[in-house]
């Protein structure tokens, strides 16, 4: 929320910011203060859901998204303005700014191996340095790797989408954060029951299974 000179508070439309005490919450607060303190701003909308325009004509929400201090809210109606905000968020993701700190992994994507006839979903489908299978991911925690797997289910939590290789939480999966998932019409329809490869750092999830969290959508390639 943004407090005006008259004491009223404004809720910023279209974005979500980290809660107090969370990473980059204080940095986002300071960025907002620097952009608005002592300046004449223009509001569009109601106090509980407003777009804030700075004296330069720039949109505060866009500035916070492009700096990695916020993420785009879910289920926003499609519009030219939302597309503009989505582009700002994608820029921060690709540069690894703020809440997207870390950036895309250093692992590069492979080229497909030419094949003919039916194929199985395994590491032989790609040309990459030491690609691994989903069941091997647990042995490579903390490492950058290329994992080839066949996802069979999805689950959603707090806007993030997880694509899993099996029915158990302990199986390998990829986590698509809210900011990236919101740019995909239907992650499940895109990736489920397809042979895919994902590049990134393998970490252990709270549920115990190995996961790769996407920093950019181009970490994933559909093989078959």
BAKOLRO-989638 format. One record per residue (C-alpha): residue number from 1; residue in three letters; x, y, z. Coordinates in Angstrom, 3 decimals. Example, Ala and Ser with C-alpha at 12.3 -4.5 7.8 and 13.67 -1.06 7.14 Angstrom:
2
<site pos="1" code="ALA" c1="12.300" c2="-4.500" c3="7.800"/>
<site pos="2" code="SER" c1="13.670" c2="-1.060" c3="7.140"/>
REM end
This chain:
224
<site pos="1" code="UNK" c1="0.000" c2="0.000" c3="0.000"/>
<site pos="2" code="UNK" c1="1.012" c2="3.583" c3="-0.640"/>
<site pos="3" code="UNK" c1="0.264" c2="6.281" c3="1.945"/>
<site pos="4" code="UNK" c1="-0.703" c2="9.665" c3="0.502"/>
<site pos="5" code="UNK" c1="0.130" c2="13.053" c3="2.013"/>
<site pos="6" code="UNK" c1="-3.462" c2="13.336" c3="3.309"/>
<site pos="7" code="UNK" c1="-3.079" c2="10.084" c3="5.247"/>
<site pos="8" code="UNK" c1="-5.154" c2="7.953" c3="2.907"/>
<site pos="9" code="UNK" c1="-3.764" c2="4.615" c3="1.792"/>
<site pos="10" code="UNK" c1="-3.824" c2="3.332" c3="-1.772"/>
<site pos="11" code="UNK" c1="-3.658" c2="-0.315" c3="-2.744"/>
<site pos="12" code="UNK" c1="-1.656" c2="-0.819" c3="-5.926"/>
<site pos="13" code="UNK" c1="-3.673" c2="-2.548" c3="-8.629"/>
<site pos="14" code="UNK" c1="-2.443" c2="-5.520" c3="-10.682"/>
<site pos="15" code="UNK" c1="0.660" c2="-6.399" c3="-8.635"/>
<site pos="16" code="UNK" c1="1.632" c2="-8.345" c3="-5.534"/>
<site pos="17" code="UNK" c1="4.598" c2="-7.378" c3="-3.386"/>
<site pos="18" code="UNK" c1="6.519" c2="-9.477" c3="-0.836"/>
<site pos="19" code="UNK" c1="5.122" c2="-9.413" c3="2.702"/>
<site pos="20" code="UNK" c1="7.091" c2="-7.534" c3="5.341"/>
<site pos="21" code="UNK" c1="10.064" c2="-9.571" c3="6.467"/>
<site pos="22" code="UNK" c1="10.255" c2="-11.437" c3="3.177"/>
<site pos="23" code="UNK" c1="13.196" c2="-11.033" c3="0.757"/>
<site pos="24" code="UNK" c1="13.095" c2="-7.737" c3="-1.144"/>
<site pos="25" code="UNK" c1="10.099" c2="-6.417" c3="0.811"/>
<site pos="26" code="UNK" c1="12.166" c2="-3.598" c3="2.317"/>
<site pos="27" code="UNK" c1="13.924" c2="-2.875" c3="-0.985"/>
<site pos="28" code="UNK" c1="10.546" c2="-2.610" c3="-2.702"/>
<site pos="29" code="UNK" c1="9.301" c2="-0.265" c3="-0.011"/>
<site pos="30" code="UNK" c1="12.356" c2="1.962" c3="-0.413"/>
<site pos="31" code="UNK" c1="12.013" c2="1.952" c3="-4.211"/>
<site pos="32" code="UNK" c1="8.367" c2="3.010" c3="-3.919"/>
<site pos="33" code="UNK" c1="9.317" c2="5.764" c3="-1.494"/>
<site pos="34" code="UNK" c1="12.075" c2="7.054" c3="-3.772"/>
<site pos="35" code="UNK" c1="9.736" c2="7.150" c3="-6.763"/>
<site pos="36" code="UNK" c1="6.812" c2="8.872" c3="-5.037"/>
<site pos="37" code="UNK" c1="7.930" c2="10.841" c3="-1.961"/>
<site pos="38" code="UNK" c1="7.213" c2="14.551" c3="-2.348"/>
<site pos="39" code="UNK" c1="6.008" c2="14.101" c3="-5.920"/>
<site pos="40" code="UNK" c1="2.667" c2="14.818" c3="-7.491"/>
<site pos="41" code="UNK" c1="1.203" c2="11.518" c3="-8.612"/>
<site pos="42" code="UNK" c1="-1.966" c2="10.669" c3="-10.504"/>
<site pos="43" code="UNK" c1="-4.352" c2="7.890" c3="-9.511"/>
<site pos="44" code="UNK" c1="-6.541" c2="5.901" c3="-11.868"/>
<site pos="45" code="UNK" c1="-9.149" c2="3.775" c3="-10.134"/>
<site pos="46" code="UNK" c1="-10.337" c2="3.536" c3="-6.537"/>
<site pos="47" code="UNK" c1="-8.205" c2="3.800" c3="-3.410"/>
<site pos="48" code="UNK" c1="-8.437" c2="0.038" c3="-2.885"/>
<site pos="49" code="UNK" c1="-7.329" c2="-0.772" c3="-6.437"/>
<site pos="50" code="UNK" c1="-5.503" c2="2.031" c3="-8.230"/>
<site pos="51" code="UNK" c1="-2.883" c2="2.529" c3="-10.889"/>
<site pos="52" code="UNK" c1="-0.313" c2="5.153" c3="-9.903"/>
<site pos="53" code="UNK" c1="1.216" c2="7.410" c3="-12.535"/>
<site pos="54" code="UNK" c1="4.395" c2="9.316" c3="-11.713"/>
<site pos="55" code="UNK" c1="5.113" c2="12.926" c3="-12.806"/>
<site pos="56" code="UNK" c1="7.166" c2="11.492" c3="-15.686"/>
<site pos="57" code="UNK" c1="4.088" c2="9.671" c3="-16.973"/>
<site pos="58" code="UNK" c1="5.570" c2="6.316" c3="-16.001"/>
<site pos="59" code="UNK" c1="3.424" c2="3.773" c3="-14.182"/>
<site pos="60" code="UNK" c1="4.594" c2="2.912" c3="-10.667"/>
<site pos="61" code="UNK" c1="3.469" c2="-0.703" c3="-11.016"/>
<site pos="62" code="UNK" c1="5.554" c2="-1.098" c3="-14.158"/>
<site pos="63" code="UNK" c1="8.618" c2="0.369" c3="-12.438"/>
<site pos="64" code="UNK" c1="8.284" c2="-2.046" c3="-9.502"/>
<site pos="65" code="UNK" c1="7.796" c2="-5.035" c3="-11.800"/>
<site pos="66" code="UNK" c1="10.775" c2="-4.158" c3="-13.980"/>
<site pos="67" code="UNK" c1="12.969" c2="-3.829" c3="-10.882"/>
<site pos="68" code="UNK" c1="11.922" c2="-7.221" c3="-9.524"/>
<site pos="69" code="UNK" c1="10.160" c2="-5.736" c3="-6.485"/>
<site pos="70" code="UNK" c1="6.731" c2="-7.165" c3="-7.328"/>
<site pos="71" code="UNK" c1="5.009" c2="-9.794" c3="-9.395"/>
<site pos="72" code="UNK" c1="1.949" c2="-9.551" c3="-11.580"/>
<site pos="73" code="UNK" c1="-1.348" c2="-10.586" c3="-9.992"/>
<site pos="74" code="UNK" c1="-3.188" c2="-13.601" c3="-11.370"/>
<site pos="75" code="UNK" c1="-6.368" c2="-13.664" c3="-13.439"/>
<site pos="76" code="UNK" c1="-6.036" c2="-10.142" c3="-14.808"/>
<site pos="77" code="UNK" c1="-8.209" c2="-9.427" c3="-17.853"/>
<site pos="78" code="UNK" c1="-6.233" c2="-9.182" c3="-21.055"/>
<site pos="79" code="UNK" c1="-5.519" c2="-5.612" c3="-22.098"/>
<site pos="80" code="UNK" c1="-2.772" c2="-3.504" c3="-23.599"/>
<site pos="81" code="UNK" c1="-1.831" c2="-2.283" c3="-20.116"/>
<site pos="82" code="UNK" c1="-1.607" c2="-5.808" c3="-18.683"/>
<site pos="83" code="UNK" c1="0.567" c2="-6.853" c3="-21.628"/>
<site pos="84" code="UNK" c1="2.833" c2="-3.890" c3="-20.858"/>
<site pos="85" code="UNK" c1="3.094" c2="-4.953" c3="-17.210"/>
<site pos="86" code="UNK" c1="3.706" c2="-8.573" c3="-18.175"/>
<site pos="87" code="UNK" c1="6.576" c2="-7.452" c3="-20.383"/>
<site pos="88" code="UNK" c1="8.119" c2="-5.510" c3="-17.482"/>
<site pos="89" code="UNK" c1="7.889" c2="-8.577" c3="-15.244"/>
<site pos="90" code="UNK" c1="9.448" c2="-10.803" c3="-17.903"/>
<site pos="91" code="UNK" c1="12.333" c2="-8.346" c3="-18.209"/>
<site pos="92" code="UNK" c1="13.046" c2="-8.628" c3="-14.476"/>
<site pos="93" code="UNK" c1="12.803" c2="-12.427" c3="-14.618"/>
<site pos="94" code="UNK" c1="15.228" c2="-12.687" c3="-17.506"/>
<site pos="95" code="UNK" c1="17.709" c2="-10.363" c3="-15.783"/>
<site pos="96" code="UNK" c1="17.346" c2="-12.124" c3="-12.421"/>
<site pos="97" code="UNK" c1="16.404" c2="-8.929" c3="-10.596"/>
<site pos="98" code="UNK" c1="14.926" c2="-8.680" c3="-7.101"/>
<site pos="99" code="UNK" c1="12.574" c2="-11.548" c3="-6.310"/>
<site pos="100" code="UNK" c1="13.846" c2="-13.275" c3="-9.455"/>
<site pos="101" code="UNK" c1="17.447" c2="-13.093" c3="-8.215"/>
<site pos="102" code="UNK" c1="19.635" c2="-15.822" c3="-9.643"/>
<site pos="103" code="UNK" c1="18.585" c2="-15.435" c3="-13.257"/>
<site pos="104" code="UNK" c1="18.373" c2="-18.187" c3="-15.843"/>
<site pos="105" code="UNK" c1="20.708" c2="-21.113" c3="-15.128"/>
<site pos="106" code="UNK" c1="23.999" c2="-21.398" c3="-16.970"/>
<site pos="107" code="UNK" c1="23.045" c2="-24.738" c3="-18.519"/>
<site pos="108" code="UNK" c1="22.367" c2="-24.274" c3="-22.219"/>
<site pos="109" code="UNK" c1="19.728" c2="-26.123" c3="-24.177"/>
<site pos="110" code="UNK" c1="20.607" c2="-29.097" c3="-26.321"/>
<site pos="111" code="UNK" c1="19.811" c2="-29.835" c3="-29.918"/>
<site pos="112" code="UNK" c1="17.507" c2="-32.717" c3="-30.738"/>
<site pos="113" code="UNK" c1="18.982" c2="-35.986" c3="-31.900"/>
<site pos="114" code="UNK" c1="17.482" c2="-36.940" c3="-35.282"/>
<site pos="115" code="UNK" c1="15.280" c2="-39.993" c3="-34.880"/>
<site pos="116" code="UNK" c1="12.878" c2="-42.031" c3="-36.944"/>
<site pos="117" code="UNK" c1="9.929" c2="-44.083" c3="-35.795"/>
<site pos="118" code="UNK" c1="8.607" c2="-44.387" c3="-32.204"/>
<site pos="119" code="UNK" c1="10.909" c2="-43.214" c3="-29.425"/>
<site pos="120" code="UNK" c1="10.917" c2="-43.415" c3="-25.660"/>
<site pos="121" code="UNK" c1="11.382" c2="-40.449" c3="-23.353"/>
<site pos="122" code="UNK" c1="14.973" c2="-40.695" c3="-22.201"/>
<site pos="123" code="UNK" c1="18.281" c2="-38.849" c3="-22.267"/>
<site pos="124" code="UNK" c1="19.217" c2="-40.342" c3="-25.647"/>
<site pos="125" code="UNK" c1="16.850" c2="-37.854" c3="-27.294"/>
<site pos="126" code="UNK" c1="19.110" c2="-34.868" c3="-26.697"/>
<site pos="127" code="UNK" c1="22.679" c2="-33.841" c3="-27.248"/>
<site pos="128" code="UNK" c1="23.829" c2="-32.348" c3="-23.961"/>
<site pos="129" code="UNK" c1="26.590" c2="-32.929" c3="-21.460"/>
<site pos="130" code="UNK" c1="25.502" c2="-35.727" c3="-19.109"/>
<site pos="131" code="UNK" c1="21.700" c2="-35.387" c3="-19.271"/>
<site pos="132" code="UNK" c1="19.934" c2="-37.339" c3="-16.537"/>
<site pos="133" code="UNK" c1="16.599" c2="-39.061" c3="-16.032"/>
<site pos="134" code="UNK" c1="13.984" c2="-37.948" c3="-13.512"/>
<site pos="135" code="UNK" c1="14.692" c2="-40.868" c3="-11.186"/>
<site pos="136" code="UNK" c1="18.357" c2="-39.835" c3="-11.037"/>
<site pos="137" code="UNK" c1="17.646" c2="-36.228" c3="-10.029"/>
<site pos="138" code="UNK" c1="17.694" c2="-37.008" c3="-6.284"/>
<site pos="139" code="UNK" c1="21.360" c2="-37.956" c3="-6.637"/>
<site pos="140" code="UNK" c1="22.241" c2="-34.532" c3="-8.064"/>
<site pos="141" code="UNK" c1="20.817" c2="-32.141" c3="-5.468"/>
<site pos="142" code="UNK" c1="22.527" c2="-28.755" c3="-5.552"/>
<site pos="143" code="UNK" c1="23.837" c2="-29.308" c3="-9.071"/>
<site pos="144" code="UNK" c1="23.043" c2="-27.658" c3="-12.393"/>
<site pos="145" code="UNK" c1="21.697" c2="-30.369" c3="-14.662"/>
<site pos="146" code="UNK" c1="19.590" c2="-31.237" c3="-17.673"/>
<site pos="147" code="UNK" c1="16.721" c2="-33.555" c3="-16.707"/>
<site pos="148" code="UNK" c1="14.614" c2="-35.458" c3="-19.229"/>
<site pos="149" code="UNK" c1="11.223" c2="-36.662" c3="-18.007"/>
<site pos="150" code="UNK" c1="7.593" c2="-37.443" c3="-18.845"/>
<site pos="151" code="UNK" c1="5.252" c2="-35.427" c3="-16.576"/>
<site pos="152" code="UNK" c1="1.905" c2="-36.987" c3="-15.680"/>
<site pos="153" code="UNK" c1="0.296" c2="-34.530" c3="-13.252"/>
<site pos="154" code="UNK" c1="0.249" c2="-30.937" c3="-12.061"/>
<site pos="155" code="UNK" c1="-0.545" c2="-29.204" c3="-8.800"/>
<site pos="156" code="UNK" c1="-1.039" c2="-25.527" c3="-7.982"/>
<site pos="157" code="UNK" c1="-0.164" c2="-23.711" c3="-4.777"/>
<site pos="158" code="UNK" c1="-0.198" c2="-19.953" c3="-4.157"/>
<site pos="159" code="UNK" c1="-0.225" c2="-19.329" c3="-7.882"/>
<site pos="160" code="UNK" c1="2.827" c2="-21.489" c3="-8.570"/>
<site pos="161" code="UNK" c1="2.392" c2="-24.566" c3="-10.772"/>
<site pos="162" code="UNK" c1="4.361" c2="-27.783" c3="-10.249"/>
<site pos="163" code="UNK" c1="4.688" c2="-30.324" c3="-13.060"/>
<site pos="164" code="UNK" c1="5.457" c2="-33.791" c3="-11.655"/>
<site pos="165" code="UNK" c1="6.863" c2="-36.999" c3="-13.100"/>
<site pos="166" code="UNK" c1="4.746" c2="-39.216" c3="-10.825"/>
<site pos="167" code="UNK" c1="1.855" c2="-39.351" c3="-8.384"/>
<site pos="168" code="UNK" c1="4.096" c2="-39.148" c3="-5.318"/>
<site pos="169" code="UNK" c1="5.445" c2="-35.853" c3="-3.955"/>
<site pos="170" code="UNK" c1="8.889" c2="-37.459" c3="-3.800"/>
<site pos="171" code="UNK" c1="9.116" c2="-37.700" c3="-7.588"/>
<site pos="172" code="UNK" c1="10.977" c2="-35.169" c3="-9.710"/>
<site pos="173" code="UNK" c1="9.174" c2="-32.047" c3="-10.829"/>
<site pos="174" code="UNK" c1="9.578" c2="-28.534" c3="-12.117"/>
<site pos="175" code="UNK" c1="8.133" c2="-25.524" c3="-10.314"/>
<site pos="176" code="UNK" c1="6.773" c2="-22.762" c3="-12.525"/>
<site pos="177" code="UNK" c1="6.552" c2="-19.614" c3="-10.359"/>
<site pos="178" code="UNK" c1="3.447" c2="-17.475" c3="-10.502"/>
<site pos="179" code="UNK" c1="5.128" c2="-14.780" c3="-12.587"/>
<site pos="180" code="UNK" c1="5.992" c2="-17.257" c3="-15.339"/>
<site pos="181" code="UNK" c1="2.913" c2="-19.485" c3="-15.007"/>
<site pos="182" code="UNK" c1="0.669" c2="-16.463" c3="-15.515"/>
<site pos="183" code="UNK" c1="2.174" c2="-15.960" c3="-18.983"/>
<site pos="184" code="UNK" c1="1.203" c2="-19.504" c3="-20.068"/>
<site pos="185" code="UNK" c1="-2.427" c2="-20.180" c3="-20.946"/>
<site pos="186" code="UNK" c1="-2.381" c2="-23.735" c3="-19.552"/>
<site pos="187" code="UNK" c1="0.950" c2="-25.181" c3="-18.320"/>
<site pos="188" code="UNK" c1="-0.650" c2="-28.594" c3="-17.861"/>
<site pos="189" code="UNK" c1="-1.889" c2="-28.776" c3="-21.430"/>
<site pos="190" code="UNK" c1="1.490" c2="-27.583" c3="-22.672"/>
<site pos="191" code="UNK" c1="3.700" c2="-30.061" c3="-20.803"/>
<site pos="192" code="UNK" c1="1.653" c2="-33.012" c3="-19.521"/>
<site pos="193" code="UNK" c1="2.191" c2="-36.358" c3="-21.262"/>
<site pos="194" code="UNK" c1="4.980" c2="-34.902" c3="-23.368"/>
<site pos="195" code="UNK" c1="8.642" c2="-35.779" c3="-23.266"/>
<site pos="196" code="UNK" c1="10.411" c2="-32.643" c3="-22.018"/>
<site pos="197" code="UNK" c1="13.877" c2="-31.570" c3="-20.922"/>
<site pos="198" code="UNK" c1="14.486" c2="-28.932" c3="-18.273"/>
<site pos="199" code="UNK" c1="17.740" c2="-27.216" c3="-17.356"/>
<site pos="200" code="UNK" c1="18.453" c2="-25.746" c3="-13.949"/>
<site pos="201" code="UNK" c1="19.624" c2="-26.236" c3="-10.392"/>
<site pos="202" code="UNK" c1="18.113" c2="-29.255" c3="-8.649"/>
<site pos="203" code="UNK" c1="16.918" c2="-28.513" c3="-5.114"/>
<site pos="204" code="UNK" c1="14.960" c2="-30.559" c3="-2.603"/>
<site pos="205" code="UNK" c1="11.374" c2="-29.444" c3="-2.057"/>
<site pos="206" code="UNK" c1="9.616" c2="-29.225" c3="1.298"/>
<site pos="207" code="UNK" c1="7.737" c2="-32.370" c3="0.289"/>
<site pos="208" code="UNK" c1="11.057" c2="-34.143" c3="-0.200"/>
<site pos="209" code="UNK" c1="11.164" c2="-34.468" c3="-3.959"/>
<site pos="210" code="UNK" c1="13.860" c2="-33.022" c3="-6.240"/>
<site pos="211" code="UNK" c1="12.727" c2="-29.883" c3="-8.057"/>
<site pos="212" code="UNK" c1="13.977" c2="-27.373" c3="-10.594"/>
<site pos="213" code="UNK" c1="12.396" c2="-23.937" c3="-10.200"/>
<site pos="214" code="UNK" c1="12.132" c2="-22.037" c3="-13.461"/>
<site pos="215" code="UNK" c1="13.674" c2="-18.588" c3="-13.781"/>
<site pos="216" code="UNK" c1="12.765" c2="-18.303" c3="-17.458"/>
<site pos="217" code="UNK" c1="10.399" c2="-20.235" c3="-19.692"/>
<site pos="218" code="UNK" c1="13.197" c2="-21.119" c3="-22.113"/>
<site pos="219" code="UNK" c1="14.671" c2="-23.491" c3="-19.537"/>
<site pos="220" code="UNK" c1="12.181" c2="-26.072" c3="-20.846"/>
<site pos="221" code="UNK" c1="12.180" c2="-27.703" c3="-24.242"/>
<site pos="222" code="UNK" c1="9.567" c2="-30.136" c3="-25.552"/>
<site pos="223" code="UNK" c1="11.293" c2="-33.141" c3="-27.099"/>
<site pos="224" code="UNK" c1="8.276" c2="-35.195" c3="-28.126"/>
REM end
